[in-house]
Amino acid sequence: MTDTMPHGELTLQTIAMPADTNANGDIFGGWLMSQMDLGSSVLARTRARGRVATIAVDGMTFQQPVRVGDILTIYAEMVREGTTSMTICVEAWIRRQPSGEHCRVTQARFIFVAVDEAGRKRPLPELGQP
Ligand SMILES: CC(C)(COP(=O)(O)OP(=O)(O)OC[C@H]1O[C@@H](n2cnc3c(N)ncnc32)[C@H](O)[C@@H]1OP(=O)(O)O)[C@@H](O)C(=O)NCCC(=O)NCCS
């Protein structure tokens, strides 16, 4: 997969803040993961037309550090739909400040399951069904 441009749909954008750092002043990997979870859930909730749960995260790779003030953008692409599950490839890119450098920092596959109000799995609705 080329790392010169993002893949997928822009689903979330935010700024890395001092509150998201660890004792060394670096941004927590867990914060980045939660942004990727949120960003990919936008796609999953839209496709499932409702509640979803994250069931697995595969191949999480941290390629570059994120620093305070970096603009973080999440891109998500649906790559597989099962009966109840959705596999979404997620990339996190940053625009460093003040240099303007644009680079991918993390990628992973998030798997979501469509769930009902009680948290039980449910089949994905047919495409085009109201
Ligand atoms: C989501 C949940 C309701 C699913 O119920 P379940 O009985 O475990 O579901 P199954 O084992 O039948 O799996 C459901 C689907 O996920 C897929 N799946 C399960 N584990 C998977 C894994 N590790 N990787 C990829 N896909 C997986 C199954 O293949 C199935 O897909 P399909 O219906 O499209 O064929 C249940 O696992 C749950 O509540 N998990 C906790 C979710 C959660 O709290 N997430 C947030 C964590 S903080």
The ligand as an SDF file (V2000), in Angstrom:
LIG
                    3D

 48 50  0  0  0  0  0  0  0  0999 V2000
  -20.1540   -7.8810   19.3710 C   0  0  0  0  0  0  0  0  0  0  0  0
  -20.7900   -9.1410   20.0020 C   0  0  0  0  0  0  0  0  0  0  0  0
  -22.2370   -8.8380   20.3830 C   0  0  0  0  0  0  0  0  0  0  0  0
  -20.7520  -10.2290   18.9440 C   0  0  0  0  0  0  0  0  0  0  0  0
  -21.3560  -11.3790   19.4550 O   0  0  0  0  0  0  0  0  0  0  0  0
  -20.6410  -12.8070   19.2490 P   0  0  0  0  0  0  0  0  0  0  0  0
  -21.6260  -13.8730   19.6130 O   0  0  0  0  0  0  0  0  0  0  0  0
  -19.3410  -12.7610   19.9460 O   0  0  0  0  0  0  0  0  0  0  0  0
  -20.4420  -12.8090   17.6700 O   0  0  0  0  0  0  0  0  0  0  0  0
  -19.7460  -13.8730   16.7190 P   0  0  0  0  0  0  0  0  0  0  0  0
  -18.6360  -14.6030   17.3570 O   0  0  0  0  0  0  0  0  0  0  0  0
  -20.8440  -14.6700   16.0670 O   0  0  0  0  0  0  0  0  0  0  0  0
  -19.1250  -12.8840   15.6270 O   0  0  0  0  0  0  0  0  0  0  0  0
  -19.9440  -11.9260   14.9650 C   0  0  0  0  0  0  0  0  0  0  0  0
  -19.2450  -11.5360   13.6920 C   0  0  0  0  0  0  0  0  0  0  0  0
  -17.9470  -11.0000   13.9950 O   0  0  0  0  0  0  0  0  0  0  0  0
  -16.9270  -11.7550   13.3290 C   0  0  0  0  0  0  0  0  0  0  0  0
  -15.7830  -11.8620   14.2270 N   0  0  0  0  0  0  0  0  0  0  0  0
  -15.7880  -12.3110   15.4920 C   0  0  0  0  0  0  0  0  0  0  0  0
  -14.5300  -12.2250   16.0060 N   0  0  0  0  0  0  0  0  0  0  0  0
  -13.7650  -11.7240   15.0320 C   0  0  0  0  0  0  0  0  0  0  0  0
  -12.3660  -11.4430   14.9370 C   0  0  0  0  0  0  0  0  0  0  0  0
  -11.5250  -11.6340   15.9780 N   0  0  0  0  0  0  0  0  0  0  0  0
  -11.8810  -10.9580   13.7820 N   0  0  0  0  0  0  0  0  0  0  0  0
  -12.7210  -10.7510   12.7320 C   0  0  0  0  0  0  0  0  0  0  0  0
  -14.0530  -10.9890   12.7490 N   0  0  0  0  0  0  0  0  0  0  0  0
  -14.5580  -11.4870   13.8900 C   0  0  0  0  0  0  0  0  0  0  0  0
  -17.5560  -13.1110   13.0620 C   0  0  0  0  0  0  0  0  0  0  0  0
  -16.8970  -13.7520   11.9620 O   0  0  0  0  0  0  0  0  0  0  0  0
  -18.9850  -12.7080   12.7380 C   0  0  0  0  0  0  0  0  0  0  0  0
  -19.0370  -12.1620   11.4270 O   0  0  0  0  0  0  0  0  0  0  0  0
  -20.2900  -12.4020   10.4020 P   0  0  0  0  0  0  0  0  0  0  0  0
  -21.5840  -12.3810   11.1800 O   0  0  0  0  0  0  0  0  0  0  0  0
  -20.2120  -11.2330    9.4630 O   0  0  0  0  0  0  0  0  0  0  0  0
  -20.0390  -13.7050    9.7360 O   0  0  0  0  0  0  0  0  0  0  0  0
  -20.0030   -9.5930   21.2940 C   0  0  0  0  0  0  0  0  0  0  0  0
  -18.7980  -10.2290   20.8940 O   0  0  0  0  0  0  0  0  0  0  0  0
  -19.6710   -8.4300   22.1950 C   0  0  0  0  0  0  0  0  0  0  0  0
  -20.5470   -7.8590   22.8380 O   0  0  0  0  0  0  0  0  0  0  0  0
  -18.3610   -8.0590   22.2610 N   0  0  0  0  0  0  0  0  0  0  0  0
  -17.9320   -6.8760   23.0260 C   0  0  0  0  0  0  0  0  0  0  0  0
  -17.9230   -5.6440   22.1110 C   0  0  0  0  0  0  0  0  0  0  0  0
  -17.4090   -4.4320   22.8530 C   0  0  0  0  0  0  0  0  0  0  0  0
  -17.7830   -4.1860   23.9860 O   0  0  0  0  0  0  0  0  0  0  0  0
  -16.5540   -3.6610   22.1790 N   0  0  0  0  0  0  0  0  0  0  0  0
  -15.9610   -2.5130   22.7430 C   0  0  0  0  0  0  0  0  0  0  0  0
  -14.7510   -2.9020   23.5070 C   0  0  0  0  0  0  0  0  0  0  0  0
  -14.2290   -1.5990   24.5820 S   0  0  0  0  0  0  0  0  0  0  0  0
  1  2  1  0
  2  3  1  0
  2  4  1  0
  2 36  1  0
  4  5  1  0
  5  6  1  0
  6  7  2  0
  6  8  1  0
  6  9  1  0
  9 10  1  0
 10 11  2  0
 10 12  1  0
 10 13  1  0
 13 14  1  0
 14 15  1  0
 15 16  1  0
 15 30  1  0
 16 17  1  0
 17 18  1  0
 17 28  1  0
 18 19  1  0
 18 27  1  0
 19 20  2  0
 20 21  1  0
 21 22  1  0
 21 27  2  0
 22 23  1  0
 22 24  2  0
 24 25  1  0
 25 26  2  0
 26 27  1  0
 28 29  1  0
 28 30  1  0
 30 31  1  0
 31 32  1  0
 32 33  2  0
 32 34  1  0
 32 35  1  0
 36 37  1  0
 36 38  1  0
 38 39  2  0
 38 40  1  0
 40 41  1  0
 41 42  1  0
 42 43  1  0
 43 44  2  0
 43 45  1  0
 45 46  1  0
 46 47  1  0
 47 48  1  0
M  END
$$$$
